[in-house]
Amino acid sequence: MRAVFVCINHSVKILAEHFSYTFAMTSTIVTLLAIILLLAFVFFKTKAAKPKPGQFHNDGRRKTFKDFQKEQLENDPDGVYGEAATFKTLTSICNDDGRKFVLMKNLYIPSHGGTTEIDALLLHQSGIYVLETKNISGEITGTLEEERWHQRLNARTTHTFHNPIQQNAGHIRALRHFLKENFSKSDLNVDELPVFSAIVFSDRCVLKGIPTSPKVSGSSLDVNWIILHIFQLQKKLSNIIKNQKTILETEQLESLYWKLKPCAMANEKTKAEHRAYIQSKHR
């Protein structure tokens, strides 16, 4: 009888040890699975929220739109951006308006196998404003339909240049196409995004018989546009912006900036290819 009890006791010990081992193994496996799931969650969460290069200061603070604006100035070694009266006026207009904005310059937008260059771009919560600046003097003549406009400096000197209304309309079409390729409709409906064209002439020139807006010329162009001198920019563009409702959220405006920023950082190779592309179009 004693032998039976010893045998039973031994069996119970074996079962207890087996159960303890199985329980320990199960706990270990569950713990390992939990750790793996946690690490996977942290990895994908970190990857999704990975900041874009240059989005934060070195001390960890997130950059603001004023910081983006400052970068545009600092990245202009020739001083063109800071010296241009057009940009100073735009900054003044937007500061008075009070909504978020970013100014960009010299953007090389992909277009038909080449690039098209936008002189100045205002990203504003009311829409996008594409500016073509003409820092020229003399008497300027041209019509909406003419492909080439004329600059008359004196009785013997006349130059021609591309119709700036058509030129900027081409810039805007390329810009819309670029944005459609880089944004889903759920993130930004590019078709419904207001885009305005402004052709800004130097105060040193005289515009003779030039159409100044679609209402004057009966334009059928697919963009809203105006032609004006720099001294008129403050009043006219300010009125346009004030009459536009807020379309873009802060996050959308920031996304636009980050998508377009590479276009404003063209190297010398891109610029040379752009010049060659433009020359080939006008041969």
Secondary structure, DSSP 8 states (H G I E B T S, - for coil): -HHHHHHHHHHHHHHHHHHHHHHHHHHHHHHHHHHHHHHHHHHHHHHHT---TTSB-TTS-B--HHHHHHHHHHT-TT-HHHH-HHHHHHHHHHHHH-S-EEEEEEEEEEETTEEEEEEEEEEETTEEEEEEEE---EEEE--SS-SEEEEE-SSS-EEEEE-HHHHHHHHHHHHHHHHHHH--TTT--GGGS-EEEEEEE-TTEEEES---SHHHHT---SSEEEEEEHHHHHHHHHHHHHTS-----HHHHHHHHHHHGGGG---HHHHHHHHHHHHHHT-
